[in-house]
Amino acid sequence: MLVSRLHRFFTAPIDKLSASEHLRTSTSVIFWFGLSLSFAFFYGILGLLKAFKNEYVVQDDAREYVFWMQRFIDPELLPHDLIADYFKSITPPGFATVYQLMASLNINPLLLSKILPIVLSLIATAYCFGVCLQIFPVPMAGFIATFLLNQSLWFQDDLVSATPRSFVYPLFLAFLYYMLRTSWLAVCVTLVLQGLIYPVFIFISEGILFLRLWNWKYCSPRLQQKHSSLLLCVAVLGLGFLAILPYALVSSEFSPVVTATQARAMPEFWPGGRHPFFDDNSWRFWLIGQHSGILPPLLPPLIWVGLLLPIVLQNVSCFPLVKQVKSEVIVLSQIVLVSLCLFFAAHALLLKLFFPSRYISHTLRIVMALAAGIMLTLILDALFRACEKMTESSLRRKRFWILVLMVTLGATLVLYPNFSNSFPKTNYRVSNESGLYKFFQRQPKNILIATLSDEANNIPTFAQRSILVGKEYALPFHLGYYRQIHQRSIDLIHAQYSDNLLAARQLIQKYGITFWLLDRAAFTPDYLSGKSWLRSFQPAFTEALNSLEQGTVPALVMLTKRCSVFETKSMVVLEADCITHGLQQ
């Protein structure tokens, strides 16, 4: 019977087949695993198409890491650059090592940042499939879980950013896989890699290991492992500490870290600031805040079906395949519990454990994908069983609608991304200012460019030259760094909009400015008021805006023609020496 064959093909558990069906079991696993990797590869290719559609393309967040890593190719780039030195200091050593190793093979960091996401997605897919089979030995469930996870990853820009957080998914899923298989050496390796590449997650992994030492039945936790396991847990905790120690020591170069009290007083951490965190709307702050909220934006919608899994697991009569769900399913609850504890701990110890959302958004995406994969497989099995029982002609109509429901679920699973214009979401930044970058590349490697233009975010990556300040690089977390950026920004705003050319000369001499890049609309009130991130730099911003609104002409306007050395339709580059000489004439 066709329905029975389809039922067996889609939902047969691999550990319940007889020895004579071993080959069929292997074929089933290979088929669904291969299909999982195929879709992961396909989504990765969609991302690559966006990455290579223009000569100058870079992912938004990747700009913070890729630009200084170009020193691996040419050590003379960005000499004595405050911004490059800072981002080097906060980059986890394991992550930097990956790029350095690839650079030793002549793979440019910018190119690697575009290729890396597809590699990481394939690794995450393989481990997600394996984790699902450890919990629920039905290959199709593994396929659905990986399918939903990949869709969810490409609806966000975490994976595609090629930053340390991109490694969360393969590393954490690898940790779960080896932990469920009790491969302790591999567990230790993944923990070390987490500590070296994305230290935040080692707290989650070690929390899960700690919970698994205990028997929580009847709400009376007791050690259920032997003393050797307890010693192993202690050893793993120590290993994790050693793994994050180098990162903690190096990042202290630009200490102190901003405190919660200081952050609340800084406009940079409020809406409109460089890194908004606080919000007067409590519901928005606690629920959907980008860095503070407990509910991450999870797509596709089918992933939320996973919320029903705890209920369905208690209903064996309606969902007989529940019997195949192993006790290891408790790991999903353990992940959520540890994540929630760390989420609230991060709120209580504000900014000392970095942003709270880091502890919940990634893990919840993984848990929901696994739970939804199991849940949808249980539903499919129940529908197949219902069809098999309907043999009488009077029930053919019901049987037809059940089949329609199954097809609809399958079509929704596969086709949903086609209805979204933002899929895959890459957040790639495309620039057409090739002439500008080539001009700067022809200049000495030790030049310093002053600008308030948004192009400041791209120049270090595409032109490999230093800038005085830039929005992308104005991170307010380490005061040893940000105080310098804050002062630089105030000085630049004051010099650019002052009616006295002396301010420009003082800026040039103080910081050693070589070129001054101006947008052609830079001296209009709308231009300045549109740059919300500059509002943090008071009183310079307000004074400059008021001056423009009152019709005051900045002194630099008089020198834009005389000192111009390069122009595009939207920008003009002034030579700093010419500006200095203009004051003397």
MOCOR-V300000 format. One record per backbone hydrogen bond with DSSP energy under -1.0 kcal/mol. NH is the residue of the N-H (numbers start at 1). CO is the residue of the C=O. Records with the same first field share a line. If there is no record, write none. Layout:
NH: CO  CO
This chain:
5: 1
6: 2
7: 3
8: 4
9: 5
10: 6
11: 7
12: 8
14: 137
16: 13
21: 18
22: 19
25: 21
26: 22
27: 23
28: 24
29: 25
30: 26
31: 27
32: 28
33: 29
34: 30
35: 31
36: 32
37: 33
38: 34
39: 35
40: 36
41: 37
42: 38
43: 39
44: 40
45: 41
46: 42
47: 43
48: 44
49: 45
50: 46
51: 47
52: 48
58: 429
60: 427
63: 59
64: 61
65: 62
66: 62
69: 65
71: 68
72: 69
74: 70
77: 74
81: 78
85: 81
86: 82
87: 83
88: 84
89: 85
90: 86
94: 196
96: 92
97: 93
98: 94
99: 95
100: 96
101: 97
102: 98
103: 99
104: 100
106: 103
107: 102
112: 108
113: 109
115: 111
116: 112
119: 115
120: 116
121: 117
122: 118
123: 119
124: 120
125: 121
126: 122
127: 123
128: 124
129: 125
130: 126
131: 127
132: 128
133: 129
134: 130
135: 131
136: 132
138: 136
141: 138
142: 138
143: 139
144: 140
145: 141
146: 142
147: 143
148: 144
149: 145
150: 146
151: 147
152: 148
153: 149
154: 150
162: 159
166: 163
167: 164
168: 165
171: 167
172: 168
173: 169
174: 170
175: 171
176: 172
177: 173
178: 174
179: 175
180: 176
181: 177
182: 179
183: 178
184: 182
187: 183
188: 184
189: 185
190: 186
191: 187
192: 188
193: 189
194: 190
195: 191
196: 192
197: 193
198: 194
201: 198
202: 199
203: 200
205: 201
206: 202
207: 203
208: 204
209: 205
210: 206
211: 207
212: 208
213: 210
214: 211
215: 222
219: 216
220: 217
222: 215
224: 213
230: 226
231: 227
232: 228
233: 229
234: 230
235: 231
236: 232
237: 233
238: 234
239: 235
240: 236
241: 237
242: 238
243: 239
244: 240
245: 241
248: 244
249: 245
250: 246
251: 247
253: 250
255: 252
258: 477
263: 259
264: 260
266: 263
269: 266
270: 267
273: 270
275: 268
277: 269
278: 269
285: 281
286: 282
287: 283
289: 284
293: 289
294: 286
295: 287
298: 296
303: 300
304: 301
305: 302
306: 303
307: 304
308: 305
309: 306
312: 308
313: 309
314: 311
315: 312
319: 315
322: 319
323: 320
324: 321
325: 322
326: 135
329: 326
330: 327
331: 328
332: 329
334: 330
335: 331
336: 332
337: 333
338: 334
339: 335
340: 336
341: 337
342: 338
343: 339
344: 340
345: 341
346: 342
347: 343
348: 344
349: 345
352: 349
357: 291
358: 355
359: 356
360: 357
361: 357
364: 360
365: 361
366: 362
367: 363
368: 364
369: 365
370: 366
371: 367
372: 368
373: 369
374: 370
375: 371
376: 372
377: 373
378: 374
379: 375
380: 376
381: 377
382: 378
383: 379
384: 380
385: 381
386: 382
387: 383
388: 384
389: 385
391: 389
395: 392
396: 393
399: 395
400: 396
401: 397
402: 398
403: 399
404: 400
405: 401
406: 402
407: 403
408: 404
409: 405
410: 406
411: 407
412: 408
413: 409
414: 410
415: 411
416: 412
418: 415
419: 416
420: 417
423: 420
425: 154
429: 58
431: 56
437: 433
438: 434
439: 435
440: 436
441: 437
442: 438
443: 440
447: 444
449: 466
450: 515
456: 453
457: 454
458: 455
459: 455
462: 458
463: 459
468: 449
474: 471
475: 473
479: 256
480: 254
481: 478
482: 478
483: 479
485: 481
486: 482
487: 483
488: 484
489: 485
490: 486
491: 487
492: 488
493: 489
494: 490
495: 491
496: 492
497: 493
503: 500
505: 501
506: 502
507: 503
508: 504
509: 505
510: 506
511: 507
512: 508
513: 508
514: 448
515: 448
516: 574
517: 450
518: 572
520: 570
522: 519
524: 521
528: 524
529: 525
530: 526
531: 528
532: 530
534: 531
535: 532
537: 534
538: 536
541: 537
543: 539
544: 540
545: 541
546: 542
547: 543
548: 544
549: 545
550: 546
551: 548
552: 547
555: 498
557: 554
558: 555
559: 556
560: 557
563: 559
565: 573
566: 573
568: 571
572: 518
573: 566
574: 516
575: 563
576: 514
579: 575
580: 576
581: 577
582: 578
